[in-house]
C-alpha cells in the first residue's frame, strides 16, 4: 500500500507543478500586451503586391500608431472607434 500512496503523492505533485508552470506562462503572455484601450481606426492600408500585410492607422488623442491588422478588418469603413488590443505590433482584437 505504501508504494501506491507514494505514486499518488508523486503524481499529485507533478500535476500541481504542471499547473503552476502553465499559469506562469499565461501571466507572462498577458504582460506582452503593448496597448489596450479605445482608439479611432482612421485609415486601412490594404494588402497588395507591394505590402504583404494589411495595416491600420489608429489614433488616440494626439498619438498615432500603425499596426498590422487581420484580413477580416479590411472591410471596415473608416473612421471607426473601438476597443483595440495590440500584441507584438499586431492587432489581436478590435471590438466596436
Backbone as a chain_set.jsonl record, in Angstrom:
{"seq": "XXXXXXXXXXXXXXXXXXXXXXXXXXXXXXXXXXXXXXXXXXXXXXXXXXXXXXXXXXXXXXXXXXXXXXXXXXXXXXXXXXXXXXXXXXXXXXXX", "coords": {"N": [[0.812, -1.207, 0.0], [2.002, 1.245, 0.636], [3.607, 1.894, -1.536], [1.782, 2.473, -3.543], [0.553, 4.721, -2.425], [2.754, 6.45, -2.374], [3.199, 6.768, -5.146], [0.795, 8.013, -5.898], [1.001, 10.444, -4.451], [3.28, 11.483, -5.685], [2.373, 11.779, -8.358], [0.351, 13.677, -7.92], [1.878, 15.847, -7.019], [3.428, 16.341, -9.317], [1.373, 17.038, -11.095], [0.465, 19.402, -9.862], [2.762, 20.999, -10.08], [2.892, 21.19, -12.871], [0.533, 22.695, -13.39], [1.195, 25.091, -12.097], [3.399, 26.012, -13.608], [2.137, 26.327, -16.081], [0.324, 28.407, -15.462], [2.125, 30.49, -14.875], [3.337, 30.884, -17.39], [1.085, 31.769, -18.817], [0.548, 34.197, -17.494], [2.866, 35.636, -18.129], [2.527, 35.863, -20.879], [0.293, 37.509, -20.995], [1.391, 39.875, -20.081], [2.788, 40.817, -22.241], [1.215, 42.398, -23.783], [1.082, 45.21, -25.712], [-0.528, 47.463, -26.086], [-3.708, 48.524, -24.997], [-6.928, 49.597, -25.248], [-9.352, 52.225, -26.03], [-9.543, 53.34, -29.348], [-9.369, 55.257, -32.397], [-9.847, 54.035, -35.532], [-8.383, 55.157, -38.264], [-7.381, 54.974, -40.951], [-7.106, 52.382, -43.392], [-4.629, 50.425, -44.716], [-4.584, 48.429, -47.312], [-3.641, 45.027, -48.076], [-1.467, 44.388, -50.754], [0.358, 43.9, -53.832], [2.712, 45.19, -53.156], [2.699, 45.61, -50.445], [2.595, 43.2, -48.098], [1.093, 42.606, -45.828], [-1.923, 43.722, -44.326], [-2.348, 46.952, -42.848], [-3.322, 49.19, -40.231], [-4.083, 52.547, -39.352], [-4.152, 53.956, -36.273], [-5.606, 56.19, -33.927], [-5.332, 58.005, -30.897], [-6.265, 60.581, -29.151], [-3.685, 62.826, -29.509], [-1.823, 61.038, -30.282], [-0.532, 58.616, -32.595], [-0.566, 55.478, -34.224], [0.703, 52.795, -36.255], [-0.389, 49.685, -36.96], [-0.287, 46.175, -37.645], [-3.085, 44.591, -39.069], [-5.739, 42.107, -38.871], [-6.861, 40.228, -41.772], [-9.627, 40.201, -41.895], [-10.437, 42.651, -40.945], [-10.161, 44.431, -43.002], [-12.43, 45.106, -44.363], [-13.803, 46.996, -42.937], [-15.406, 50.169, -42.594], [-13.885, 53.227, -42.538], [-13.741, 56.335, -40.736], [-13.645, 54.472, -37.665], [-14.505, 53.767, -34.337], [-13.198, 51.904, -31.619], [-12.466, 49.258, -29.237], [-9.256, 48.268, -28.813], [-6.769, 45.694, -28.808], [-3.379, 45.181, -28.702], [-0.611, 43.231, -29.569], [2.738, 42.628, -29.925], [3.021, 44.416, -32.134], [0.797, 43.742, -33.624], [-2.683, 43.695, -34.217], [-4.708, 42.179, -31.957], [-7.36, 41.983, -31.142], [-10.336, 43.765, -32.03], [-12.944, 45.539, -31.033], [-15.989, 46.965, -31.76]], "CA": [[0.0, 0.0, 0.0], [2.812, 2.456, 0.715], [4.091, 2.191, -2.878], [0.666, 3.115, -4.244], [0.411, 6.056, -1.834], [3.885, 7.245, -2.849], [2.957, 7.072, -6.559], [-0.284, 9.008, -5.945], [1.549, 11.723, -3.99], [4.186, 11.948, -6.732], [1.55, 12.239, -9.478], [-0.313, 14.915, -7.499], [2.9, 16.907, -7.003], [3.74, 16.653, -10.714], [0.224, 17.768, -11.638], [0.482, 20.744, -9.289], [3.878, 21.702, -10.708], [2.479, 21.479, -14.24], [-0.438, 23.785, -13.358], [1.9, 26.318, -11.714], [4.176, 26.444, -14.777], [1.152, 26.771, -17.071], [-0.181, 29.706, -15.025], [3.205, 31.472, -15.026], [3.44, 31.178, -18.83], [-0.091, 32.559, -19.185], [0.726, 35.552, -16.97], [3.903, 36.288, -18.945], [1.953, 36.17, -22.184], [-0.586, 38.656, -20.815], [2.198, 41.068, -19.878], [3.348, 41.243, -23.506], [0.283, 43.274, -24.477], [1.69, 46.524, -25.867], [-1.522, 48.514, -25.952], [-5.08, 48.072, -24.784], [-7.773, 50.748, -24.977], [-10.194, 52.727, -27.104], [-8.838, 54.089, -30.387], [-10.071, 55.532, -33.639], [-9.189, 53.479, -36.711], [-8.517, 56.254, -39.223], [-7.111, 54.542, -42.321], [-6.686, 50.992, -43.58], [-3.756, 50.182, -45.872], [-4.871, 47.05, -47.67], [-2.534, 44.219, -48.598], [-1.387, 44.321, -52.207], [1.622, 43.29, -54.267], [3.839, 45.877, -52.529], [2.577, 45.458, -48.992], [2.059, 41.845, -47.94], [0.173, 42.533, -44.687], [-2.708, 44.951, -44.155], [-2.088, 47.726, -41.635], [-4.296, 50.229, -39.918], [-3.566, 53.683, -38.595], [-5.013, 54.171, -35.118], [-5.347, 57.431, -33.208], [-5.914, 58.242, -29.579], [-5.827, 61.938, -28.85], [-2.68, 63.308, -30.448], [-0.924, 59.94, -30.621], [-0.911, 57.851, -33.772], [0.201, 54.241, -34.387], [0.377, 51.942, -37.397], [-0.279, 48.299, -36.538], [-0.765, 45.152, -38.577], [-4.449, 44.179, -38.737], [-6.164, 40.866, -39.539], [-7.5, 40.431, -43.068], [-11.064, 40.416, -41.712], [-10.693, 44.066, -40.638], [-10.02, 45.245, -44.206], [-13.745, 45.506, -44.876], [-14.388, 48.043, -42.096], [-15.45, 51.516, -43.155], [-13.212, 54.141, -41.617], [-13.203, 56.086, -39.408], [-14.457, 53.685, -36.741], [-13.94, 53.758, -32.997], [-13.361, 50.615, -30.971], [-11.522, 48.833, -28.204], [-8.224, 47.511, -29.511], [-5.718, 45.037, -28.029], [-2.237, 45.006, -29.595], [0.48, 42.412, -29.047], [3.836, 42.499, -30.893], [2.696, 45.25, -33.298], [-0.326, 43.155, -34.359], [-3.968, 43.843, -33.544], [-5.219, 40.88, -31.53], [-8.819, 42.096, -31.228], [-10.896, 45.103, -32.231], [-14.388, 45.467, -30.776], [-16.64, 48.264, -31.971]], "C": [[0.849, 1.263, 0.0], [3.368, 2.851, -0.655], [3.021, 2.92, -3.685], [0.469, 4.538, -3.718], [1.53, 6.972, -2.312], [3.679, 7.668, -4.305], [1.856, 8.13, -6.692], [0.203, 10.387, -5.506], [2.467, 12.312, -5.06], [3.412, 12.486, -7.935], [0.831, 13.545, -9.149], [0.665, 16.081, -7.507], [3.277, 17.311, -8.425], [2.609, 17.432, -11.386], [0.174, 19.199, -11.139], [1.597, 21.588, -9.914], [3.542, 22.091, -12.143], [1.512, 22.664, -14.284], [0.226, 25.115, -13.002], [2.695, 26.863, -12.898], [3.248, 26.979, -15.865], [0.616, 28.158, -16.73], [0.869, 30.799, -15.184], [3.368, 31.847, -16.499], [2.283, 32.046, -19.296], [0.056, 34.0, -18.706], [1.796, 36.307, -17.755], [3.357, 36.7, -20.293], [1.031, 37.378, -22.084], [0.21, 39.942, -20.67], [2.783, 41.587, -21.178], [2.411, 42.155, -24.283], [0.875, 44.674, -24.504], [0.697, 47.649, -25.598], [-2.896, 47.884, -25.796], [-5.905, 49.3, -24.446], [-8.587, 51.147, -26.196], [-9.379, 53.587, -28.054], [-9.785, 54.333, -31.561], [-9.249, 54.939, -34.775], [-9.426, 54.461, -37.85], [-8.41, 55.772, -40.66], [-6.706, 53.075, -42.332], [-5.854, 50.922, -44.851], [-3.885, 48.707, -46.223], [-3.626, 46.329, -48.2], [-2.604, 44.206, -50.12], [-0.039, 43.725, -52.59], [2.842, 43.937, -53.622], [3.857, 45.671, -51.016], [1.883, 44.132, -48.72], [1.025, 41.741, -46.823], [-0.628, 43.833, -44.597], [-2.359, 45.637, -42.832], [-3.187, 48.754, -41.453], [-3.635, 51.331, -39.122], [-4.603, 54.016, -37.528], [-4.616, 55.473, -34.433], [-6.023, 57.398, -31.849], [-5.378, 59.595, -29.144], [-4.863, 62.407, -29.922], [-1.708, 62.213, -30.869], [-1.464, 59.168, -31.816], [0.017, 56.647, -33.904], [-0.222, 53.558, -35.676], [0.659, 50.503, -36.989], [-0.82, 47.38, -37.62], [-2.146, 44.687, -38.121], [-4.768, 42.85, -39.421], [-6.883, 41.181, -40.856], [-8.994, 40.725, -42.93], [-11.402, 41.876, -41.414], [-10.599, 44.961, -41.869], [-11.352, 45.762, -44.722], [-14.403, 46.606, -44.048], [-14.371, 49.381, -42.82], [-14.87, 52.462, -42.125], [-13.817, 55.529, -41.728], [-14.183, 55.303, -38.536], [-13.731, 53.625, -35.4], [-14.193, 52.398, -32.366], [-12.285, 50.353, -29.942], [-10.518, 47.891, -28.852], [-7.229, 46.921, -28.508], [-4.595, 44.709, -29.012], [-1.154, 44.218, -28.881], [1.504, 42.238, -30.16], [3.505, 43.198, -32.206], [1.577, 44.68, -34.168], [-1.603, 43.342, -33.546], [-4.505, 42.442, -33.25], [-6.747, 40.886, -31.596], [-9.207, 43.554, -31.368], [-12.402, 44.981, -32.107], [-14.978, 46.867, -30.91], [-17.641, 48.555, -30.89]], "O": [[0.444, 2.265, -0.589], [3.578, 4.037, -0.907], [3.316, 3.865, -4.417], [0.24, 5.459, -4.502], [1.289, 8.139, -2.62], [3.957, 8.814, -4.657], [1.973, 9.043, -7.509], [-0.148, 11.392, -6.125], [2.431, 13.517, -5.31], [3.76, 13.537, -8.473], [0.714, 14.422, -10.005], [0.324, 17.178, -7.948], [3.43, 18.499, -8.709], [2.854, 18.367, -12.149], [-0.127, 20.114, -11.906], [1.389, 22.758, -10.237], [3.868, 23.193, -12.583], [1.66, 23.546, -15.13], [-0.143, 26.155, -13.548], [2.661, 28.066, -13.157], [3.557, 27.987, -16.501], [0.469, 28.998, -17.618], [0.542, 31.917, -15.585], [3.523, 33.026, -16.816], [2.482, 32.964, -20.091], [-0.279, 34.929, -19.44], [1.64, 37.5, -18.017], [3.689, 37.772, -20.798], [0.992, 38.195, -23.004], [-0.252, 41.001, -21.096], [3.245, 42.728, -21.21], [2.783, 42.642, -25.35], [1.141, 45.263, -23.456], [1.03, 48.653, -24.968], [-3.197, 46.848, -26.388], [-5.621, 49.982, -23.461], [-8.527, 50.506, -27.246], [-8.619, 54.455, -27.626], [-10.838, 53.708, -31.69], [-8.086, 55.299, -34.958], [-10.547, 54.583, -38.344], [-9.244, 56.116, -41.497], [-6.053, 52.587, -41.41], [-6.31, 51.308, -45.927], [-3.36, 47.843, -45.521], [-2.692, 46.954, -48.701], [-3.677, 44.033, -50.7], [0.629, 43.111, -51.758], [3.899, 43.311, -53.542], [4.92, 45.573, -50.402], [0.716, 43.956, -49.07], [0.162, 40.865, -46.87], [-0.075, 44.919, -44.772], [-2.107, 44.974, -41.826], [-3.881, 49.131, -42.397], [-2.739, 51.081, -38.316], [-5.76, 54.314, -37.825], [-3.436, 55.816, -34.367], [-7.112, 56.851, -31.675], [-4.202, 59.741, -28.813], [-5.188, 62.386, -31.109], [-0.857, 62.441, -31.728], [-2.673, 59.073, -32.027], [1.228, 56.765, -33.722], [-1.352, 53.717, -36.137], [1.802, 50.142, -36.706], [-1.691, 47.756, -38.403], [-2.359, 44.42, -36.938], [-4.148, 42.501, -40.425], [-7.44, 42.265, -41.025], [-9.564, 41.427, -43.766], [-12.543, 42.294, -41.612], [-10.928, 46.144, -41.786], [-11.392, 46.757, -45.446], [-15.465, 47.1, -44.426], [-13.44, 49.686, -43.566], [-15.313, 52.495, -40.977], [-14.372, 55.853, -42.778], [-15.398, 55.457, -38.658], [-12.514, 53.455, -35.339], [-15.258, 51.807, -32.546], [-11.331, 51.117, -29.795], [-10.889, 46.841, -29.376], [-6.89, 47.546, -27.504], [-4.82, 44.046, -30.025], [-0.821, 44.501, -27.73], [1.164, 41.745, -31.235], [3.694, 42.623, -33.277], [1.421, 45.084, -35.32], [-1.6, 43.168, -32.327], [-4.727, 41.636, -34.153], [-7.358, 39.917, -32.047], [-8.511, 44.453, -30.895], [-13.061, 44.395, -32.966], [-14.531, 47.817, -30.267], [-18.282, 49.605, -30.909]]}, "num_chains": 1, "name": "protein.A"}
